[in-house]
Amino acid sequence: IVLEKAMSLQKGTLNWIMVAAIGVSIVVAGQFSGWNNGMANGWQNMLIAFGIMFVFYAGLMQCLSEMAATWPSAGGLSSYVRLAFGEWAGALIGIATGLALISCTGVVSVFIVGYAAPILPINETLFKILLFMTVVVLNLRGAKDLFSITLIAGFIAVLTLLSFSASTVSDFQASNLELSTSSISLLGIVAAIPFALWMFVGIEHTVVTSEETKNPQKDIPRGLTCALLTLALTGILLLFTAPGAAGVSTLTDVVDPLLASIPASSVVLKNFIMIGVLFGLLAGFFSITYSASRQLFDVARAGFLVSPIAQVNKRGTPLYSVLTVAALGFGLSLMNPERVMLGVVVMFTFTYVLT
């Protein structure tokens, strides 16, 4: 009985709004950059690829909502694979997903430091340490406190994307989409899909919240649907307004497509977007850390990692799991981000195949 209590998360903590917040927050940073490279295959091919990815994720979210409502578990995808293929398959998916998410925390912390450095002149390593210490403290206070802050950061990030689209819509010109220089092709659509996926990828890991929601049967479907529709709205607006204002060829190779779409004279808007990017990265950092800690907790609870990782504190937070994620994430933040992200892609691909 004591062991069971020690391995149980605090139930009834999260509502559907908080579930939606983590869904948006995990993904939203990817809408600030990365997707624009897909337009090199033609704007209309990128738009079709975006539509395909939306339909795919709409179906996937319905499937995951059904499973999360039936089997609420912090293991998320790994718990469903465990039911289908057995304990070892579930453990493999849980560890792969956990490591991929931990790697993401390291990479996102590098991006946060990069954006914050001009504003806060501080040693980069010290900044990362403070960042991971902050997320540990917030996690240890409980999921509700963490998501209250994540909700605010995610809201600011979404508001930034909507404000950007509203401010650039007046500069929209159909000729900037360069439709005359490209054509719709199957090869172009396939080549654009990985970049369109960037605008949604990660939302599936929101189901790890199901064990801590008040009513999984209602909160998970509502939260996932709300998150997906929010991301679809911001994504489709970006696809039209950013290239429509600056031109497709201008944005295909830049790191910051939103800033590149704004005239140099609009200093206030550029600064506002930079702050919004920072909040988006912070929201993603908090959400990914949460998801990674719950993945490790679930694998340890199943007996495939050392038992202390499955222990929880009085607030129902997996103490040692959070500390493990923070320690490993900080270590990975000191490595080359491109190499780390390559490992993330490999591990996520593996988990998707079995799921």
Buried (B, 14 or more C-beta within 10 A) or exposed (E): EEEEEBBBBBEEBBBBEBBBBBBBBBBBBBBBBBBBBBBBBBBBBBBBBBBBBBEBBBEBBBEBBEBBBEBBBBBBBBBBBBBEEEEEBBBBBBBBBBBBBBBBBBBBBBBBBBBBEEEEEEEBEEBBBEBBEBBBEBBBBBBBBBBBBBBBBBBBBBBBBBBBBEBBEEBBEEEBBBBEEBEEBEEBBEBBBBBBBBBBBBBBBBBBBBBBBBBBBBBBBBBBBBBBBBBBBBBBBBBBBBBBBBBBEBBBEBEBBBBBBBEEEBEEBBEBBBBBBBBBBBBBBBBBBBBBBBBBBBBBBBEBBEEBBBBBBEBBBBBBBBBBBBEBBBEBBEBEBEEBBEBBEEBBEBBBEBB
